Amino acid sequence: MVLNFFIISLIKAAIVAGVLMTTLAYLQWIERKVIAHIQLRVGPRRVGPHGLLQPLADVVKLLTKEDMLPSHVNKVFYFLAPFIAVTFALIAISVIPFGGEINIGGVKTMMQLTDLNVGVLFILGLSGMGVYGVALAGWASNNKYSLMGGLRSSAQMISYELPMAMAIAAPLLMLNTLSFRELVDGQAGYYLGFIPRWSIFQMPFPQIFSFILFTIAAFAETNRVPFDLPEAENELVAGFHTEYASMKFASFFMAEYANMITVSCVATLLFLGGWHPIFPAEYGSKFIPSLIFAIGGIMCLYHALNPARPFDRITLPVFGVVFLGIAGIFLVPILGQILLPLFWFSAKVGFILFLFIWIRGTLPRFRYDQLMHFAWTFMFPVAIVNLFITALLVAVTTK
């Protein structure tokens, strides 16, 4: 039993690590593509079909780029800063559940690396530690622009951690647990047979305000537009990572994208019902993935008949066949039990990640005084009021 558990844990760790690192690489490609379409551009398309090998080209470029070490930096903390940023960003995924219990060859296991009964506190602790990487990078660089970027980041993250923690506390009061898996189980089922019992709809006080507060705070915690003041290249010549190059420079952005994925997963688990579908299975929710991939495959085959570029005559039919194959895989009963929860969980996480990208292509950056003023005079009071109302209604209705 111990050996089986050890082997299964290693397999799950390898799968999660592989999927996460691939997602980190291609999230950057997706962001460039989406923003390009928002701005009526084509985005990366030179390397590989439709630019799909662009992330690999970027990695090769960063690995082969000259890694300069400025003479005036504090070498110990200069090297420690990107390591801290990446480490705490990647560890957080270990407590995120992606689905329920599955049975593979008679062996039952959870779709999760480890299930902590205080998983929410673990994530909050890691997010609080992540600021040290950015702050150390600014201080160790011995550069006034880098130092200012690090100080901005420290003040920003600390300020927005408070409303984020209060936004998280509200659904925790309703569901009465700190375990992510139990939080998702508490959101199972439907009101009136079709309204999901997600936290944003759940009585006695729907947590739509908590979800909005959490999302805004998540933008600030991950240094994303309009809260990307620590980088602010038009003011600080790139901010806290001014003195970094090559893979050390890339480490900070790897941590940023990893944090984006983590907060999107947390938002899905806390507010959007985790891996539970939008509507019941009797209404056909189990056929939605097959339908989506089938439509995607048919569209690829249709556009292959009149391709915009000669190379599309090859790539579009290949993608069309792949999508149709995936649609068929979802219809296999044994595989569907494993893939359906992953589909709904990934779809919700993908929606929130798209929101990150959409906002970046839409809104301008705040001034620093506006950012801090918004945190302390709006976000913090609203989070307190929301938490108070939730606690009051939970206390009244549970008596």
HUFENBEL-V184363 format. One line per field, one symbol per residue. ss: DSSP state (H for helix, E for strand, C for the rest). phi: phi as a letter, one per 40 degrees, with the letter a starting at -180 (. if undefined). Layout:
ss: ???
phi: ???
//
This chain:
ss: CHHHHHHHHHHHHHHHHHHHHHHHHHHHHHHHHHHHHHCCCCCCCCCCHHHCCHHHHHHHHHHHCCCCCCCCCCHHHHHHHHHHHHHHHHHHHHHCCCCCEEEECCEEEECCCCCCCCHHHHHHHHHHHCHHHHHHHHHHCCCHHHHHHHHHHHHHHHHHHHHHHHHHHHHHHHHCCCCHHHHHHCCCCEECCCEECCCCCCCCCCCHHHHHHHHHHHHHHCCCCCCCCCCCHHHHCCHHHCCCCHHHHHHHHHHHHHHHHHHHHHHHHHHCCCCCCCCCHHHCHHHHHHHHHHHHHHHHHHHHHCCCCCCHHHHHHHHHHHHHHHHHHHCCHHHHHHHHHHHHHHHHHHHHHHHHHHHHCCCCCCCHHHHHHHHHHHHHHHHHHHHHHHHHHHHHHCC
phi: .ccccccccccccccccccccccdcccccccccccccccfbcgcaccgcfgcccdcccccccccccbcbdccccccccccdcccdccccccdccbccbaccbbbggbcaccacabccbdccccccccccccccccccccccfbccccccccdcccccccccccccccccccccccfabccccccccbcgacfgaccccdcbcccadccccccccccccdcccfbdcbccdcfccbbfggcbdcbafccccccccccccccccccccccccbbggccccbccccgccccdccccccccccccccccbccbdccccccccccccccccdcccccdcccccccdccccccccccccccdcccccbccccccccccccccbbdcccccccccccccccccccc
//
